[in-house]
């Protein structure tokens, strides 16, 4: 009997060691990125049912919508659930993943992707939009919608993509463990840029419509239908950037669809003056706002959303302390940037 018990304990110990080893390897070797993967993984850390406003789409969202400022000014419990150059078919499956854990009052989707992404498949930022999502039927469906069949083996299973990262490991790769959950819960997706790159202000007034691909329109309408079925209000927006005439033609076409479907839509490229954007100081590059531009835009967006939708003010509520921490972390990041900039000026 003692011999059997000993063997049983040895088996349990071996299984435990194997499980811990796999967990540690996955945590260390797994891809990390502030432009999609961290936003995906961060969703699972959020207390269920606490996100009232979710912002979705491309990097224009997580670089342009300051979740800490929305909390500080309006008590909005928001989250940037986006990925670099994320096409609408991925956004649709992100939306399905979101509703497994959250029931947002308002879903806000940026529409830069359909204006620029005209191919049925984009691979440049695939890792950022795939890795971080938990395995499920929804993830498989997203992969089949997002890549050609012969490409799937390059991204699935996840270990096939990151098993050879040993030589690329950095200090940050050793921070993604369960004992760091406090900081991961406080992360709400916002990833600010601090560079200032002057831009020329676009002067575009075209009323032409066009450029929305068949696949993009299909998933745009699927997003509208699915969100309505879930009982959330829906808003389509375009975060300010240096827009082209062809981009505007696509937004004009989307505007027509939004009117047909009775969906709120604002192209904030038409509100540069009202937002107060300074084209010499508020852009990181021609496609993204920097920190200061994002603060101006977020303040304007927050007022706009509050005026058009019912959004709860959760400031001071029990269970929402992580949004206070999110605000602090963003301000700490700004202070670190200031100190580094001052140090570089001195030396």
N, C-alpha and C positions, 0 to 999 in steps of 0.2 A: 504493500500500500504506500509506504514512504517513497519507494522507488518511482511509482507512478506519479505521485504528487510532485516529486522533484523534476521529473520529465515535463510535467504540465507547466511548472513554473519556468523552466528553461524555455519552453515554446513561447510562453507569454512574454518573457524577457526578450527573446529574439525578435518577435513581432513588434514589440514596443520600440526596440532599437532601430529596426528597419523603418518604422513609421516616422520616428523622430529624424532619422537621417534624410529621408525623402523630403520631409517638411523643411529642414534646414537647407538642403540643396536647392529646393524650389524657391525659398525665400531669398537666398543669396544670388542664385544664377538667373532668376526670372528677370525679364526686362522691366526697367523702370523708366518712366517718361512723364514729365509734367504737361505733356500735350496729348493726353488720351489715356494712357495706362493708369496713371495715378488717379485720374478722374473716375475711371471704371472701378478700380479697386476701392476707392474711397466711398463709393455708393454703398457697398456692403457694410461699411463701418458705421453708417449713419443710423441712429435710433429709428426703428420702424415708425412710419406715419408722422414724421416730424418735418419733412420738406414740403413747404407750401407753394413755393415757386421754383420750377426747374427750368434752367436755360440750356438749350441743346443746339447742336450744329457743329461748326468748325472751330478752329483756334481763335477766330474772331470773338467767340463767346468767352472762353476762359482767359483771354488776354484783355477783353474789353468790358466785362461785367464784374465789378468789384463786389463780391458777396459780403465782405465786411462792412462796406459803406452802406449797402442796402439794409443791413441789420442795424447799424448805428443810427441811420437817419429815419428808417421807416419800420424797424422791427420785423423786416421780412426774413423769414427762415428760408433762404434760397440756396441753390446748389448749381454749379456749372458742370453739367454732365455732357461733355463735348470731346471731340477728337480732331486732330489736325486733318484738314481737307476731307472731312467726313461727308460722304455722299448721302443722299436722302434715304437710300435703302438701308444703310447702316443706322441712321437716325431712327428709322421705323423700328428696327429690332432693339435698339437701345431703349426705346419707349416701352416696348413689351417687357424688357428686363426691369425697367424702373418700377412698373406697376406690380411687380411681385413683392416689392418692399415698401413702396410709398404710394400715397394717394394725393398728389398735388392739387391745389386749388386752381393753379394756372400753369400751363405749359407754354413756354416761349421758345420759338425756333428761329434761328438765324438762317437766311436763305442765300448766303454767299455761294455755297456749294453748287446748286443748280445753275448759277450764273457762269461758273468757271469750269465745272467738271462736266465734260460732254461725252466722255467715254463710259462704257458700261462697267469697266473695271479700272480701278486705280490701285497701284501697288506701292507707290512711293512711301506712303504713310500707313501701310496695312498693319504693321506691327502695333502701332499706337492705337489702332482702332479695334484690334482683335484680342491681344493679350491683356489680361486683367479681367475679362468677363469670365464668369464661372461656366464650367461645362454644362450644357443643357441642350435640349432640342432647339430652343430659340437660337443659341449660338451656332449650332450646325446650320440652321436655316439661313442665318446671316452670312455665314461663310459661303454657302452655295449661291447666295444672291450677289456676293461681292467679288468672287473670283472664279476663274475658269477651273473646271474639274481637275485638270492636270497640275494646278498650282496648289491645291489644298494640302498636299503632303508636305509642302514647305512651311506651313504654318500650324499644322495639326498632326499629332498632339503638340502642345506648346513646347515640350521638352526638345522636340526636333529642331526648333528654332534657336533655343538658348543654351543647349547643352555644351556648346563649344566656347562659352564666354569667359573661360577661366582667365585668359590673358587680358581681358578688358575690365575686370572687376575694379571698382573704386570704393572709397570709404562709405558712400551712400548705399552700396549694395548690402551692407551689413546692419542696416537699421530697420528692415522691413519684417520685424518679428512681433508676435502678439503682445509682448511687454511694452511695445511702443504704440499701442492702440490709442492712447490719449491724444497724441499729436495727430495721428491719422484721422481720428474722429473730428478734430478741429479743422482739418483741411476740407474746404468746401469747393475745390476745383479751380478757384481763381489763381492765375499764374501771371503776375505782372511783368512787363518789360520796363527797363529803366533807361534805355537809350533814347536820345532825341535826334531825329533825322528830319530836317525840314522837307516839306512837300509842297508841290504846286496844287492849289485848290482847283478841283475839277469844275468845269462850267458846262454841264450837260442838261439839255432840255428836251431831248427826243421823246416823242409820244408813240414811236413805233413799238410793236410787240413781236417777240420771237426769241428763239434760242433755247426754249425749255425742251429737253429731249423727252422722248416717249417714256423712257424708264423713270426719269425724274418726275414727270407728271403723274405717272402711275403711283409712285410711292408718296408723292405729295398728297394725293387724294386718299391713299390708305392711312396716312397719318391723321388727316382730318377725320375720317370715319372712325378710326380706332379711339382717338382722344374723346370724341363725342360719346362713344359707347361707354367710356370709363367715367364720364360725368365731369371731366375737367374742362375749364375754359381754355381756349387756344388763342395764341397770338403769334403772328408771323412778323419778324422784324429784319432789318438789314443794319448791322452794326457799321458805323462810319468807317470808311477807308477811301483810298484813291480809286474811285470807280471809273470804268470805261463806258463808252457809249453802248457797246454790245451787252455789258452787264445790265445797264439800265433798261434795255429792250426786254431782257428776260424778266426783270422786276415788274415791268409794265404788264407782261403776260401773267405773272403770278398774281398781280393785283386784280386782274380780271377774274381769275379763278377764286381768289379770296372773296370777292364780292358775290360771286355765284354761290359760294358755300357759306356766306355770312360769317367770315372769319376776320378778326381784327388784323390789319396789316399796316405797317409804317416802314418806309424806307428812310432811315435816319440820315442818309446822305442828303436829304432835302432839308435838313434842320441844322446845318453847320452853324449858322449864326445864332439860332435859338439856344443851341447847346453851349456856344461860346468857344468852339474849337479854335485853337491857335495853330495854324499849319506850319509854323516855324518851331514849335516846341511840344506839340501834343501827339506826335506820331513816332513809333519805333522804326517803321519802314512804310512802304507804300500800301501795305496790306493790314497793318495792325496799329492800334492805338498804343501808346506807352502808358505808364502808370497815371500820369497827370491827365492825359486825354481820357483814360478809362474812368477816372473819378468824375470828370465833367459829364461824360456820357451817362454814367451810372446814375448820377443825381437827376439828370433830365429824364432818363428812362423810368426811374423809380416814381417820379411824380406822374408820368404818363400812365404807368400801370395802375397806380393807386387811384387815378381819376377814372379809369375805364373798367376796372375789375374789382371784385370784392376779395381783398387779400388781408388776412388776419395780421394783427400786430402782436407778435409774441414776445416783445421785449419784457424781460423780467419773469417770464413764465418758467416754472420748474421743468427741467428736462431739456432746456434750450441753452444751457450754459456753454456748450461747445461753439455756439455762434459768437459769444463774447470772446472766447479764446481765439476764434478765427480772426476777429478784428484785431486783437493784440498781435497775433503772428504776422499779419500783413504789415502793421505799423513797425514791428520789429525788423521785418525784411527791408522796409524803407530806410530805417535808421542804419542798418548794416551797409546798405548801398551808399548812404551819405558818408559814413565813416571811411569806407574804402575809397570813395571818390576824393575825399579830403586828403587822405593819406597819399594817394597817387599824385595829387597836386603838389604836396610837400616834397615828395621824393622822386 
